[in-house]
């Protein structure tokens, strides 16, 4: 059984890790990478849909920015998605246990967190490969990367929104059934 307490603990850990990896100016954080890259946004924050655009952005990162970005991909950008996966999975299980939705919805609840994580890791590996072989161009990887990022984001949003919608609908049903 997944308890509300475990979901809330996972959420608190997620927020703490987000602050450490995305907000604080500590070595290896997103802010650190962006500062070293002259303020350039990383590829998973603003997707690029062509190899040309990706390599223009990687060129603008400079050598130091590219090196930090590569380290970021195998450290910070694994730690944060893992904490998000844990939270989303616990939320999905809690929702599934509390509301007992139809089997198809239960499946979606549990698939979306893992789809998010798998596509995030594909994205990371793709960017890591491009950075490892830089300045060599990986055309197919570059042309597909933006779409991988979009699917990752959609999976993440679905993993957040679906439980909220199901709890909202359950609340509306309970409210309508209340005697006046």
C-alpha positions in Angstrom: 0.0 0.0 0.0 1.2 3.5 -0.8 0.2 6.0 1.8 -0.5 9.7 1.4 2.5 10.3 3.8 4.9 8.5 1.4 3.6 10.6 -1.5 4.1 13.8 0.5 7.6 12.8 1.6 8.5 12.1 -2.0 7.1 15.5 -3.0 9.2 17.3 -0.3 12.3 15.4 -1.4 11.5 16.4 -5.0 11.2 20.0 -4.1 14.5 20.0 -2.2 16.3 18.3 -5.0 14.8 20.7 -7.5 16.0 23.7 -5.5 19.5 22.2 -5.2 19.7 21.2 -8.9 17.9 24.1 -10.6 17.8 27.1 -8.3 20.9 27.2 -6.1 24.2 28.3 -7.7 26.1 25.2 -6.7 28.7 23.3 -8.8 26.9 20.9 -11.2 23.5 22.7 -11.0 21.6 24.0 -13.9 22.5 27.5 -13.0 26.2 26.5 -13.0 25.9 25.0 -16.5 24.0 28.0 -17.9 26.5 30.5 -16.3 29.4 28.6 -17.9 27.5 28.5 -21.2 27.0 32.2 -21.3 23.3 32.1 -20.3 22.4 29.6 -23.1 19.5 27.4 -22.2 20.1 23.6 -22.2 18.4 21.5 -24.9 15.8 19.9 -22.7 14.6 23.3 -21.5 14.0 24.6 -25.0 13.8 21.8 -27.5 15.5 22.2 -30.9 14.1 20.3 -33.9 17.0 20.3 -36.3 20.6 19.3 -36.2 21.7 22.7 -37.4 19.9 24.5 -34.5 21.3 22.1 -31.9 24.9 22.5 -33.0 24.5 26.3 -33.2 23.4 26.2 -29.6 26.2 23.8 -28.6 28.7 26.0 -30.4 27.5 28.9 -28.4 28.1 27.0 -25.1 31.8 27.1 -25.6 34.2 24.4 -24.5 33.8 25.0 -20.8 30.0 25.1 -21.1 29.9 21.9 -23.2 32.1 20.1 -20.6 29.9 21.2 -17.7 26.8 20.3 -19.6 28.1 16.8 -20.3 28.8 16.3 -16.6 25.4 17.7 -15.7 23.7 15.1 -18.0 25.2 12.1 -16.0 24.8 13.6 -12.5 22.3 16.3 -11.9 20.1 15.4 -14.8 19.8 11.8 -13.6 19.3 12.6 -9.9 16.4 15.0 -10.5 14.5 12.8 -12.9 14.9 9.9 -10.5 13.3 11.9 -7.7 10.6 13.0 -10.0 10.0 9.4 -11.1 9.7 8.3 -7.5 7.1 11.0 -6.7 5.1 10.4 -9.9 5.1 6.7 -9.4 4.0 7.0 -5.8 1.3 9.5 -6.8 0.1 7.1 -9.5 0.0 4.1 -7.1 -1.8 6.2 -4.4 -4.3 7.4 -7.0 -4.9 3.9 -8.3 -5.4 2.5 -4.8 -7.6 5.2 -3.5 -9.9 5.6 -6.6 -9.7 2.1 -8.2 -10.1 3.5 -11.7 -10.8 1.1 -14.6 -7.8 -1.1 -15.6 -6.9 1.0 -18.7 -6.6 4.2 -16.6 -4.6 2.3 -13.9 -2.2 1.3 -16.6 -1.9 4.8 -17.9 -1.3 6.1 -14.4 1.6 3.7 -13.9 3.0 4.0 -17.5 3.3 7.8 -17.7 5.9 8.2 -14.9 8.1 5.5 -16.5 7.6 6.9 -20.0 8.8 10.3 -18.7 11.9 8.8 -17.2 12.8 6.6 -20.2 12.4 9.5 -22.7 14.4 11.8 -20.3 17.3 9.2 -20.3 17.1 8.8 -24.1 17.3 12.6 -24.3 20.3 12.7 -21.9 22.1 9.9 -23.8 21.5 11.6 -27.1 22.9 14.9 -25.9 25.8 13.2 -24.2 26.7 11.4 -27.4 26.6 14.7 -29.4 28.8 16.4 -26.8 31.2 13.4 -26.6 31.7 13.5 -30.3 31.7 17.2 -30.7 32.3 18.8 -33.2 31.2 15.7 -35.2 27.6 16.1 -36.2 25.0 13.4 -35.5 22.3 14.3 -37.9 19.6 11.7 -37.1 20.0 12.2 -33.4 19.8 16.0 -33.8 16.7 15.8 -36.0 14.9 13.6 -33.5 16.0 15.1 -30.3 13.3 17.8 -30.1 10.6 15.2 -30.5 12.1 13.1 -27.8 12.0 16.1 -25.5 8.3 16.8 -26.4 7.3 13.2 -25.7 9.2 13.4 -22.4 7.4 16.5 -21.4 4.0 15.3 -22.4 4.5 12.1 -20.4 5.5 14.1 -17.4 2.5 16.4 -17.7 0.2 13.5 -18.1 1.7 11.8 -15.1 0.9 14.9 -13.1 -2.5 15.9 -14.6 -4.2 12.5 -14.8 -4.1 11.8 -11.0 -5.3 15.4 -10.4 -8.2 15.0 -12.9 -9.2 11.6 -11.4 -9.2 13.0 -7.8 -11.2 16.0 -9.0 -13.8 13.9 -10.7 -14.0 11.6 -7.6 -14.5 14.8 -5.5 -17.3 16.1 -7.8 -19.0 12.7 -7.7 -18.9 12.6 -3.9 -20.2 16.2 -3.7 -23.1 15.5 -6.0 -24.1 12.4 -4.0 -24.2 14.4 -0.7 -27.8 14.8 0.5 -28.9 18.4 0.7 
